[in-house]
Amino acid sequence: MSSSKHVVVGSGAIGSAVVRKLAAAGKKVVVVTRSGSGPELANVQRVAADAGNAARLCELANGADVIYNCVNPQYHRWPTDWPPVARALLAAAESSGAVLSTCSNLYGYGPVNAPMTENTALAATGTKAKVRIQMWQEALELHNAGRIRATEARGSDYIGPGAQSLLGDMVIPRILAGKSVRVVGNPDVEHTFTFTEDMATTLIAIGSDPRALGRAWHVPSSLSMTQRQTVNALAATAGVATPRVSSVPPFVLSAMGLFNPQIREFKETDYQRERTYVMDSTAAQNELGLTPTPVAKVLVAVIDGYRAS
């Protein structure tokens, strides 16, 4: 059993999956959240702390091999909530010497006309996209200066039990109930979805592989279909009738946004759901030997997860 120490900051769907995988491998895990939540497992210490408190995070990271940034601020609070957390994580990585393995997304690329690779320009101009771009550039600058060791995993929209997802709480329960489904955006354009377990696997892999440092990696993701095709596949997996699929009208989203700031923020990334949005993860598969979970297993995990909840 390894005595290495791993610090996981955040215990949402991704953070919890990272914790479970590390604990199963016999690693000593410290999971840090504001409330002290997280999986209750052997070798897992749950700590209540503010991830934006650099001094406290440095203390918790002392002696760590890897720090995993799995923080997930509320969507509409990224510009205010991310900067102090990002700075604290950089400080903790520098003081401890631990690798900083960050869970990220594709926002930085902005609208694209071809499958996204890690070499696609970070050309987005949206507010939230700029936050993620700056976080990576600051980490990379410190990495290149030899002050920290950093790497980043970028995934597309999530699919998986407990994930905040386009194909989550608004969709899966209706599929299981045999009801019609409304999706956000065009239901008939190809879209890559990243399985939450594959993101967790990638974060752990790049955190422990020297070849991964100083680079961003796309998470191997097997599910790349239209939302309609994915809904139909989920229904088939569940053994229920194929539902009627339509798009949520823009005026309905606008009305919902008046009362829900998270939904209001969708506008910046409308392009992701209205045009083909495909991620290429060849680099991680070829260079690091990572493989995505097969589509059939992803679909089963999603259906089983909702039926068990």
Secondary structure as GFF3:
##gff-version 3
##sequence-region A 1 309
A	DSSP	beta_strand	5	9	.	.	.	ID=ss1
A	DSSP	alpha_helix	13	24	.	.	.	ID=ss2
A	DSSP	beta_strand	28	33	.	.	.	ID=ss3
A	DSSP	beta_strand	44	48	.	.	.	ID=ss4
A	DSSP	alpha_helix	54	61	.	.	.	ID=ss5
A	DSSP	beta_strand	66	69	.	.	.	ID=ss6
A	DSSP	three_ten_helix	75	77	.	.	.	ID=ss7
A	DSSP	alpha_helix	78	96	.	.	.	ID=ss8
A	DSSP	beta_strand	99	105	.	.	.	ID=ss9
A	DSSP	three_ten_helix	107	109	.	.	.	ID=ss10
A	DSSP	alpha_helix	127	144	.	.	.	ID=ss11
A	DSSP	beta_strand	149	155	.	.	.	ID=ss12
A	DSSP	beta_strand	157	159	.	.	.	ID=ss13
A	DSSP	alpha_helix	172	176	.	.	.	ID=ss14
A	DSSP	beta_strand	181	183	.	.	.	ID=ss15
A	DSSP	beta_strand	190	195	.	.	.	ID=ss16
A	DSSP	alpha_helix	196	208	.	.	.	ID=ss17
A	DSSP	three_ten_helix	210	212	.	.	.	ID=ss18
A	DSSP	beta_strand	216	218	.	.	.	ID=ss19
A	DSSP	beta_strand	223	226	.	.	.	ID=ss20
A	DSSP	alpha_helix	227	238	.	.	.	ID=ss21
A	DSSP	beta_strand	245	247	.	.	.	ID=ss22
A	DSSP	alpha_helix	250	257	.	.	.	ID=ss23
A	DSSP	alpha_helix	261	264	.	.	.	ID=ss24
A	DSSP	three_ten_helix	265	269	.	.	.	ID=ss25
A	DSSP	alpha_helix	270	274	.	.	.	ID=ss26
A	DSSP	alpha_helix	282	288	.	.	.	ID=ss27
A	DSSP	alpha_helix	295	308	.	.	.	ID=ss28
###
